[in-house]
Amino acid sequence: MNAKDKIENRMTSTQTMLCIGLDPDISLMPQKFGKSRKPLFTFCRLVIDTTYESAAAFKINTAFFEKYGTDGIGELKQTCDYLRKKFPTIPLLLDAKRADIRSTNLGYVSFVYDYLNADGVTLHPYLGSEALKPFLDRKDKAAIILCRTSNQGSGEFQDLRVKSKGKTFPLYEIVAQTVVSKWNRNGNCLLVVGATYPSELKKVRSIVGDMTLLVPGIGAQGGEIKKVVRAGLNSKKSGLLINIGRAILYKGSAEEIGLAARQCRAEINLYV
C-alpha cells in the first residue's frame, strides 16, 4: 500500500480527518518531562498513546528535535520507530520543508523515507520538479508540496500574479495547477494549504479535485475548523488532513490530551 492509499484508508476506516501535530516544546510541557532523560520522545509517546484513536495521521515537526543536535535526532528516530511499530496503519508525516538540487535531495530522501521510514514529507516547490524528482519518484511515499501556507507573510510571494496561457493567476494557484497536471504522475502528491486562508483553500480545491490537502494553522494561528471543512472538502466529503498541535498537546494530563483530541475530531466531523 502506498502512502496516499494509507492516508485515505485511515481517514475512511476511522472517520477522522484530524492530523495531530507532534511539536514537542519542552518549555510548554509539564515539568516532569523536562526532567526526563529523553523528554521529547517521552512526551510524544504519551501523546501518541492517548490520541491515536482520533488521529488520521501524525505530523512531526523536525525542528523541535533538530534544535537539540544529535540527542534530538536520536529522539526523533525513537518517536518515528515507536509510531511505526505500535501503530503501523497510522500515517507518519514529517514537516521538514525540504528542497535542494537533485543530488542533495537524494540524501534527504534517504534520511526521511528510509532511515526515519516516514510516509510523507513537506517540500518547497521553488526549485522545480527536476530538483524534487527523487521525492516524486518514490511512488510509495507522499510528496507534500507547499502551496498556500498559513503564516501571515505568505502572500509576499504566493500572491504575486503570474502570467500563464494568456491569463494571470496568483503564484499559489500556479503551484496547484502544476502539481496536479504535471508533478502528480505517480498519484503521490498532496498540497499544503493554510487554514488561515479559507477562500484560497476553496480555490485550490477547485483546481486539484479530490487530492488530499494538509491544512495547518488551526487555533493559535487563527484558523477555524468550520471554515476549513466547508471550504476544503472534496467530492467524497473527505480529502483534508486538518493539523492541530498545541491545542491538543498542552492540555495537561494524559486524560485531558486524549479528550482534547476527541473534541477536535468531533468538531471536524460536525461540519462534514
C-alpha angles and dihedrals in degrees: 000000000000124000095259092055091043091055094046093046092051092050092048099043095047099032093230136120094183115127110193114216114219101208103154108197110180092204090061099042124095108274094251091070092054088059093052120105089232105026098166096051094040092053095044090049090054092049093047093049093050100041108033094103090060097043127101086181143343119235116200118202103213095202091075088060101034092060088071096055120215093355091054094048088051091054091046089055091048091050093050092046092049094051093045093049101042101033106023094162093060113090116241114211127184122214099207102126095218125186134147141125115314098261092052091047089059087067092048091049091053093049097044103036103027108027097036093026093218120171094221146355137205115252138191113235095203096099093052135233095298090063094043094047094108088060096040091049092061097093092182094057136063122247105204107198122202109239114153108002125207100237121108095242096049093106093066088089105001094063095048111122115244126191116234128166092346096310134087125236135175110266093246089060090051088053091051092047092048095048095048096043103036116009099046096071091127094044091239103114127111127177132225113226121170123240088223091072107052095162090054089046089056090050093050090050090055089053101045102038114205097352113136115251126206107219119195127172105073116143116355093037093048104253119144125217095217094054093045095051094046093047100040113037115120127221090278092057088249136069100116130108100193106199119212122172123151095033088063106028101057103045094112123245126040089255092053092048091051091047092050090053092050091049092051091049091049092049091052092049091048091071099040 
